[in-house]
Amino acid sequence: MLPDGLLGIGPFLLAIPLVFALSAVVFFRGTARAGIPWQRVLRLQLALSIVALLGARGFSFVFDELWNPLDPGRTPVVAGWRASGGILAMALALPLFRARLLPEVSLARYADVLGPTIAVALGVYRIQCLLAGCCGGPVCNQFFCLSYAPGTEIWRAQLEAGHIGGAAWSAATFPLHLAFMAASLGIGAWLWRYDPRRRFDGEVFLLFLMLHEGAKFLLEFLRAPQSLLLQASSLLPALIAFAVWLTILGRGRAQAAA
């Protein structure tokens, strides 16, 4: 792990170019498939990306640095980022920005393009978690468990708990960030393949919220220490999306039967 970065570049700055490069491929291929002119959508997507980054940073600042109900004495995560905050900020800003910057495009269809894009972006971003040594699971001794270098969040937590010496690497832990990565990339790939078979515009984005946030809720049970707030911030959008999805499908069946 590289908690101090590589060649003077921190883990966040190392991961961000990969995030933008790979998610841009998914996004622009998605807009082409949806018939949305990519030249018109650049300003909208740039605005949404900035809002998402601010939301992710703001959520982490409030949760990690101002208020942590589970462990107020825990060392705060400086310049942390929380995916739930970014997704929430983007969802709130999307209707407003789309209406102003791209009013002729269906909001639901545009959201469908964003679903796989966000999943891929979040999956690739977990490289930062791997390098920084954060988002770890419980101690384990399986072949896939990883130890983390001094200075990482996992190492600091074990040091403060008295489990390791100051110069030692952390005890091997379950690499939760890699599980998050696999879930995000797998769901993104499935959503991409499902999009041509969607039953209504907006379904892909609803499925993204249901599957991605639902998977994140389940994986959060493995986080050490466990965070009820992070679990709730994933479970709530998944349940709301599920309720909306069922409602739309029910109306469609009722109209078909009428």
C-alpha positions as CSV (number, residue, x, y, z in Angstrom):
1,M,0.0,0.0,0.0
2,L,1.1,3.6,-0.6
3,P,-0.5,5.8,2.0
4,D,1.9,8.7,1.1
5,G,1.3,8.2,-2.6
6,L,3.7,7.6,-5.5
7,L,6.4,10.1,-6.6
8,G,4.8,12.8,-4.5
9,I,1.3,12.1,-5.8
10,G,-1.3,11.1,-3.2
11,P,-3.6,8.1,-3.6
12,F,-6.6,10.4,-4.4
13,L,-4.8,12.1,-7.3
14,L,-3.5,8.8,-8.5
15,A,-7.0,7.3,-8.7
16,I,-8.9,10.3,-10.1
17,P,-7.4,10.2,-13.7
18,L,-8.3,6.5,-14.0
19,V,-11.8,7.2,-12.7
20,F,-12.5,10.0,-15.3
21,A,-10.9,8.1,-18.1
22,L,-12.7,4.8,-17.7
23,S,-16.1,6.3,-16.6
24,A,-15.9,8.7,-19.6
25,V,-15.7,5.7,-22.0
26,V,-18.8,4.2,-20.4
27,F,-20.6,7.5,-20.3
28,F,-20.0,8.6,-23.9
29,R,-20.8,5.2,-25.3
30,G,-24.0,5.3,-23.2
31,T,-25.0,8.7,-24.6
32,A,-24.4,7.5,-28.1
33,R,-26.6,4.5,-27.5
34,A,-29.3,6.7,-26.0
35,G,-29.1,9.2,-28.9
36,I,-27.9,12.0,-26.7
37,P,-25.4,14.4,-28.5
38,W,-22.2,14.2,-26.4
39,Q,-21.2,17.7,-27.5
40,R,-24.3,19.1,-25.6
41,V,-23.9,17.0,-22.5
42,L,-20.3,18.0,-21.6
43,R,-21.2,21.0,-19.5
44,L,-24.0,19.1,-17.7
45,Q,-21.8,16.2,-16.8
46,L,-18.9,18.4,-15.7
47,A,-21.3,20.3,-13.4
48,L,-22.7,17.0,-12.0
49,S,-19.2,15.6,-11.5
50,I,-18.2,18.7,-9.4
51,V,-21.4,18.5,-7.4
52,A,-20.8,14.8,-6.8
53,L,-17.2,15.4,-5.5
54,L,-18.4,18.2,-3.2
55,G,-21.2,15.9,-1.9
56,A,-18.8,13.1,-1.3
57,R,-16.3,15.4,0.5
58,G,-19.0,17.1,2.5
59,F,-20.6,13.9,3.7
60,S,-17.2,12.7,4.8
61,F,-16.4,16.0,6.5
62,V,-19.6,15.8,8.5
63,F,-19.4,12.1,9.4
64,D,-15.7,11.6,9.8
65,E,-14.5,14.9,11.1
66,L,-17.4,16.6,12.9
67,W,-19.6,13.8,14.1
68,N,-19.0,10.1,14.5
69,P,-21.6,8.5,16.8
70,L,-19.9,5.1,16.9
71,D,-16.4,6.3,18.0
72,P,-16.0,10.0,18.7
73,G,-12.4,9.5,19.7
74,R,-11.4,7.9,16.4
75,T,-8.7,9.5,14.4
76,P,-10.6,11.5,11.7
77,V,-10.1,10.6,8.0
78,V,-8.5,13.8,6.6
79,A,-9.8,14.6,3.1
80,G,-12.0,11.5,3.1
81,W,-14.7,10.8,0.5
82,R,-18.0,9.0,0.9
83,A,-19.8,7.6,-2.2
84,S,-23.2,8.0,-0.6
85,G,-22.8,11.7,-0.3
86,G,-21.8,12.0,-3.9
87,I,-24.7,10.0,-5.2
88,L,-27.2,12.0,-3.1
89,A,-25.8,15.3,-4.3
90,M,-25.8,14.2,-7.9
91,A,-29.4,12.9,-7.6
92,L,-30.6,16.2,-6.1
93,A,-28.7,18.4,-8.7
94,L,-29.6,16.4,-11.8
95,P,-33.2,17.6,-12.4
96,L,-32.1,21.3,-11.9
97,F,-29.0,21.1,-14.0
98,R,-30.6,19.0,-16.8
99,A,-33.5,21.4,-17.1
100,R,-31.1,24.4,-17.5
101,L,-28.4,22.8,-19.6
102,L,-30.1,20.1,-21.6
103,P,-33.9,20.6,-21.4
104,E,-34.7,18.6,-24.6
105,V,-33.3,15.3,-23.2
106,S,-35.4,13.0,-21.1
107,L,-34.3,13.1,-17.5
108,A,-35.1,9.4,-17.0
109,R,-33.1,8.4,-20.1
110,Y,-30.2,10.5,-19.0
111,A,-30.3,8.9,-15.6
112,D,-30.1,5.5,-17.2
113,V,-26.8,6.5,-18.8
114,L,-25.5,7.7,-15.5
115,G,-26.2,4.4,-13.7
116,P,-23.5,2.2,-15.2
117,T,-21.2,5.2,-15.4
118,I,-21.4,5.9,-11.7
119,A,-21.0,2.2,-10.9
120,V,-17.8,2.0,-12.9
121,A,-16.5,5.3,-11.5
122,L,-17.0,4.1,-7.9
123,G,-15.4,0.7,-8.7
124,V,-12.3,2.3,-10.1
125,Y,-12.1,4.8,-7.3
126,R,-11.6,1.9,-4.8
127,I,-8.0,1.9,-6.1
128,Q,-7.6,4.9,-3.8
129,C,-8.9,2.9,-0.9
130,L,-6.5,0.1,-1.6
131,L,-3.5,2.5,-1.8
132,A,-4.5,4.6,1.2
133,G,-5.4,1.5,3.3
134,C,-8.9,2.5,4.3
135,C,-12.3,0.8,4.3
136,G,-11.0,-2.4,5.8
137,G,-12.7,-5.4,7.2
138,P,-12.1,-7.7,10.2
139,V,-8.8,-9.4,10.9
140,C,-8.5,-12.7,9.0
141,N,-5.8,-15.2,8.0
142,Q,-7.0,-16.3,4.5
143,F,-4.8,-16.1,1.5
144,F,-6.6,-13.0,0.1
145,C,-6.3,-11.0,3.4
146,L,-3.9,-8.0,3.2
147,S,-1.6,-6.2,5.7
148,Y,-1.2,-2.4,5.4
149,A,1.8,-0.2,5.9
150,P,2.4,2.3,8.7
151,G,0.4,5.5,8.2
152,T,-2.7,3.9,6.7
153,E,-6.1,4.2,8.4
154,I,-6.2,0.4,9.1
155,W,-2.7,0.5,10.6
156,R,-3.6,3.5,12.8
157,A,-6.8,1.9,14.1
158,Q,-5.0,-1.3,15.1
159,L,-2.2,0.8,16.7
160,E,-4.6,2.8,18.7
161,A,-6.3,-0.4,19.8
162,G,-3.0,-1.8,21.0
163,H,-2.9,-4.7,18.6
164,I,0.4,-3.9,16.8
165,G,3.7,-2.2,17.6
166,G,4.4,1.2,16.2
167,A,6.8,0.0,13.5
168,A,4.9,-3.1,12.5
169,W,2.6,-3.4,9.5
170,S,-1.1,-4.0,10.4
171,A,-2.5,-7.5,11.0
172,A,-3.9,-9.1,7.9
173,T,-7.5,-7.9,7.3
174,F,-10.3,-8.7,4.9
175,P,-9.8,-6.3,1.9
176,L,-13.3,-4.8,2.0
177,H,-12.4,-2.1,-0.6
178,L,-11.7,-4.9,-3.2
179,A,-15.1,-6.4,-2.4
180,F,-16.7,-2.9,-3.0
181,M,-14.7,-2.7,-6.2
182,A,-15.9,-6.1,-7.5
183,A,-19.5,-5.3,-6.6
184,S,-19.4,-1.9,-8.3
185,L,-17.8,-3.1,-11.5
186,G,-19.9,-6.2,-11.7
187,I,-23.1,-4.3,-11.3
188,G,-22.0,-1.6,-13.8
189,A,-21.3,-4.3,-16.4
190,W,-24.7,-6.0,-15.8
191,L,-26.5,-2.6,-16.0
192,W,-24.8,-1.9,-19.3
193,R,-25.9,-5.2,-20.8
194,Y,-29.4,-4.8,-19.4
195,D,-30.0,-1.3,-20.7
196,P,-31.3,-2.4,-24.2
197,R,-33.9,-4.6,-22.5
198,R,-35.1,-2.0,-20.0
199,R,-38.9,-1.9,-19.6
200,F,-39.1,1.9,-19.1
201,D,-36.8,4.9,-19.2
202,G,-35.3,5.3,-15.8
203,E,-35.3,1.7,-14.9
204,V,-31.6,1.3,-15.3
205,F,-30.9,4.1,-12.8
206,L,-33.4,2.7,-10.3
207,L,-31.8,-0.7,-10.6
208,F,-28.4,0.9,-10.0
209,L,-29.6,2.4,-6.8
210,M,-31.3,-0.9,-5.7
211,L,-28.4,-3.2,-6.6
212,H,-25.4,-1.0,-5.9
213,E,-26.6,0.6,-2.7
214,G,-28.1,-2.7,-1.6
215,A,-24.8,-4.5,-2.1
216,K,-23.0,-1.7,-0.3
217,F,-25.4,-2.1,2.6
218,L,-24.7,-5.8,2.9
219,L,-20.9,-5.3,2.5
220,E,-20.9,-2.7,5.2
221,F,-21.5,-5.5,7.8
222,L,-17.9,-6.5,7.1
223,R,-16.5,-3.0,7.9
224,A,-14.3,-2.8,11.0
225,P,-15.5,-0.9,12.9
226,Q,-19.0,-1.2,11.6
227,S,-20.8,2.1,10.8
228,L,-24.6,2.2,11.2
229,L,-24.7,5.6,9.5
230,L,-23.0,4.4,6.4
231,Q,-25.3,1.4,6.2
232,A,-28.3,3.6,6.6
233,S,-27.1,5.9,3.9
234,S,-27.0,3.0,1.5
235,L,-30.1,1.2,2.6
236,L,-32.4,4.2,2.3
237,P,-31.9,5.0,-1.4
238,A,-32.0,1.3,-2.2
239,L,-35.4,1.0,-0.5
240,I,-36.8,4.2,-2.1
241,A,-35.7,3.0,-5.6
242,F,-37.2,-0.4,-5.0
243,A,-40.5,1.2,-4.0
244,V,-40.5,3.5,-7.1
245,W,-39.6,0.6,-9.3
246,L,-42.4,-1.6,-8.0
247,T,-44.9,1.3,-8.4
248,I,-44.0,2.0,-12.0
249,L,-44.1,-1.7,-12.9
250,G,-47.5,-2.0,-11.2
251,R,-48.9,0.9,-13.1
252,G,-47.6,-0.6,-16.4
253,R,-49.3,-3.9,-15.7
254,A,-52.5,-2.2,-14.7
255,Q,-52.5,-0.2,-18.0
256,A,-51.7,-3.3,-20.0
257,A,-54.6,-5.2,-18.4
258,A,-57.1,-2.3,-18.9
